[in-house]
Amino acid sequence: MERKNPITLNEAFTCEKCGAKNPKAAHTCRNHCRECLYSKHVDQNTPGDRQNSCGGLMDPISVTSSSKKGQQIVHECIQCKTRKLNKVANDDNTDLIIKLMQNPYE
């Protein structure tokens, strides 16, 4: 049976794109760099499962917003082109978030 609910993994990490140190998130799980907003393609079916063998960097390409989930960064894997959405964190780089808001999400 496939698990649907997220696996909670809130860990500090060093960004593979820019080298920034990212502490644990205050109220959620950190899944992207708070400085450059890049993520890593590690989850397969469920957030936190770490079962994806791709491992490519996820390029932040846009920001979308909904009344239910709020602002989310649209990430696209540089290697396999998979797209995933990740919630914007309170300590994310605001200047980059604003810049990404100008890129329409297709």
C-alpha positions in Angstrom: 0.0 0.0 0.0 1.4 3.4 -1.0 1.7 6.0 1.8 -0.1 9.3 1.1 0.7 11.4 4.2 4.1 13.2 4.4 7.1 11.8 6.3 8.3 14.4 8.7 12.0 15.1 8.1 13.0 18.5 9.3 16.8 18.5 9.0 19.5 21.2 8.7 21.4 21.0 5.4 24.0 22.8 3.3 22.7 23.8 -0.2 24.4 22.0 -3.0 23.7 25.0 -5.4 25.0 28.0 -3.3 26.6 26.5 -0.2 24.3 28.3 2.2 23.7 26.7 5.6 20.0 26.0 6.2 18.8 25.4 9.7 15.8 23.3 10.6 12.5 25.1 9.8 10.6 26.6 12.7 7.1 25.4 11.9 7.4 23.0 9.0 9.9 20.8 7.1 12.5 22.7 5.2 12.7 21.3 1.6 14.6 24.0 -0.2 17.4 26.5 0.4 16.2 29.7 2.0 18.9 31.7 0.1 18.8 30.6 -3.5 15.5 28.6 -3.2 16.9 25.5 -5.0 15.7 22.1 -3.8 16.8 18.6 -4.6 14.9 15.8 -6.4 14.9 13.2 -3.7 11.3 12.3 -2.9 9.4 9.9 -5.1 5.8 9.5 -4.2 5.4 11.0 -0.7 7.1 14.1 0.7 10.0 12.9 2.9 10.3 9.3 1.4 13.7 10.0 -0.1 13.2 7.2 -2.6 13.9 9.0 -5.8 17.1 8.0 -7.5 17.2 11.1 -9.8 18.9 13.4 -7.2 19.0 16.4 -9.6 18.8 20.0 -8.4 15.4 21.5 -8.5 15.4 25.0 -10.2 12.9 27.5 -8.7 11.1 28.7 -11.8 7.9 30.4 -10.5 5.7 31.1 -7.5 2.0 30.1 -7.5 -0.6 31.0 -4.9 -3.9 29.4 -3.8 -6.3 30.1 -1.0 -5.9 26.6 0.4 -2.1 26.2 0.4 -0.8 29.8 0.2 2.3 30.7 -1.8 4.3 27.8 -3.3 7.5 27.7 -5.2 7.4 25.8 -8.5 10.5 23.7 -8.8 11.7 21.9 -12.0 14.3 19.2 -11.9 17.3 20.2 -14.0 17.9 16.5 -14.9 14.5 14.9 -15.5 12.2 18.0 -15.8 9.8 16.8 -13.1 7.9 19.7 -11.5 7.0 19.9 -7.8 5.4 22.5 -5.6 6.9 23.5 -2.2 5.5 25.9 0.3 7.2 29.3 0.7 8.9 29.5 4.2 8.8 32.6 6.4 12.6 33.0 6.1 12.9 32.5 2.4 14.8 35.1 0.3 12.0 37.7 -0.3 13.7 39.3 -3.2 13.9 36.0 -5.1 10.3 35.2 -4.2 9.1 38.5 -5.7 11.2 38.0 -8.8 9.8 34.5 -9.3 6.2 35.9 -8.9 6.8 37.7 -12.2 7.2 34.3 -14.0 3.8 32.9 -14.9 3.3 29.2 -13.9 2.2 27.1 -16.9 
